[in-house]
Amino acid sequence: MDMHIELSYCGFEAFKVLAKNYLDVDSHPLFGEIKSLLKETKIAPADVAEKLMAKNHKIDVDGSLKDLVESLERRKKHQRDHGDDHKKKIGGKKLGIFRGLF
């Protein structure tokens, strides 16, 4: 059977869950900026989680959150410059949803 699974973009509430899971933080001075950027930027939760994962098995809250802010700013600029063409390309085809056989 074919299944279509639509995955939503990461909102601030999902980000807070990821930040708690990966960085063990409930709040941080950068949360306000991240909240604003998430409203303006389309990014998958997996991409956010990648930025929050510990590098070299050491948790660096400030570094991870700054890395996320920089990534969101780059993505926001790219989306603004290229319109709504935010879908990933695989093999020359744009994929907006995951489609597979289950």
C-alpha positions as CSV (number, residue, x, y, z in Angstrom):
1,M,0.0,0.0,0.0
2,D,1.2,3.5,-0.7
3,M,1.3,5.9,2.2
4,H,1.7,9.7,2.2
5,I,3.1,11.1,5.4
6,E,3.1,14.9,5.7
7,L,5.6,16.2,8.2
8,S,5.2,19.6,9.7
9,Y,7.9,22.2,10.1
10,C,9.4,22.9,13.5
11,G,7.5,25.4,15.6
12,F,8.6,26.9,18.9
13,E,6.8,24.4,21.1
14,A,8.5,21.5,19.3
15,F,11.9,23.3,19.5
16,K,11.4,23.6,23.3
17,V,11.0,19.9,23.6
18,L,14.1,19.3,21.5
19,A,16.1,21.8,23.6
20,K,15.0,20.1,26.8
21,N,15.9,16.6,25.4
22,Y,19.2,17.5,23.8
23,L,20.5,20.4,26.0
24,D,18.5,19.9,29.2
25,V,17.4,23.6,29.2
26,D,13.9,25.1,29.6
27,S,14.8,28.7,28.8
28,H,17.7,30.7,27.5
29,P,18.3,34.3,26.4
30,L,18.3,33.1,22.7
31,F,14.9,31.5,22.9
32,G,13.1,34.8,21.9
33,E,15.2,35.1,18.8
34,I,14.8,31.5,17.9
35,K,11.0,31.8,18.4
36,S,10.9,34.7,16.0
37,L,13.0,33.0,13.4
38,L,11.0,29.8,13.6
39,K,7.8,31.8,12.8
40,E,9.6,33.1,9.6
41,T,11.5,30.0,8.5
42,K,10.5,26.6,7.3
43,I,12.8,24.0,8.9
44,A,12.2,20.3,9.8
45,P,12.5,19.2,13.4
46,A,15.3,16.8,12.4
47,D,17.3,19.8,11.1
48,V,16.8,21.6,14.4
49,A,17.8,18.5,16.4
50,E,20.9,18.1,14.3
51,K,22.0,21.6,15.4
52,L,21.3,20.8,19.1
53,M,23.1,17.5,19.3
54,A,26.2,17.4,21.4
55,K,29.5,17.8,19.5
56,N,32.3,15.6,20.7
57,H,30.0,14.2,23.4
58,K,30.1,17.6,25.2
59,I,26.9,19.6,25.7
60,D,27.5,23.3,24.7
61,V,24.2,25.1,25.2
62,D,25.3,28.5,24.1
63,G,27.3,27.1,21.1
64,S,24.4,24.8,20.0
65,L,21.8,27.6,20.2
66,K,24.0,30.1,18.4
67,D,24.6,27.5,15.7
68,L,20.8,27.1,15.3
69,V,20.3,30.8,15.1
70,E,22.9,31.1,12.4
71,S,21.3,28.2,10.5
72,L,17.8,29.7,10.8
73,E,19.1,33.1,9.6
74,R,20.8,31.5,6.5
75,R,17.7,29.4,5.8
76,K,15.4,32.5,6.1
77,K,17.6,34.5,3.7
78,H,17.6,31.6,1.2
79,Q,13.8,31.2,1.4
80,R,13.4,34.9,1.0
81,D,15.8,35.0,-2.0
82,H,14.3,31.9,-3.7
83,G,10.6,32.3,-2.9
84,D,8.8,29.3,-1.5
85,D,11.1,26.8,-3.2
86,H,12.1,25.3,0.2
87,K,11.6,21.6,-0.7
88,K,14.6,19.4,-0.8
89,K,15.7,18.0,-4.1
90,I,16.7,14.4,-4.4
91,G,17.7,13.0,-7.8
92,G,16.6,16.2,-9.4
93,K,13.0,15.9,-8.1
94,K,11.5,18.1,-5.4
95,L,10.0,16.1,-2.5
96,G,7.4,17.8,-0.4
97,I,6.2,14.6,1.3
98,F,7.6,11.3,2.1
99,R,6.2,8.5,0.0
100,G,7.0,4.9,0.5
101,L,5.7,1.4,0.5
102,F,4.7,0.1,3.8
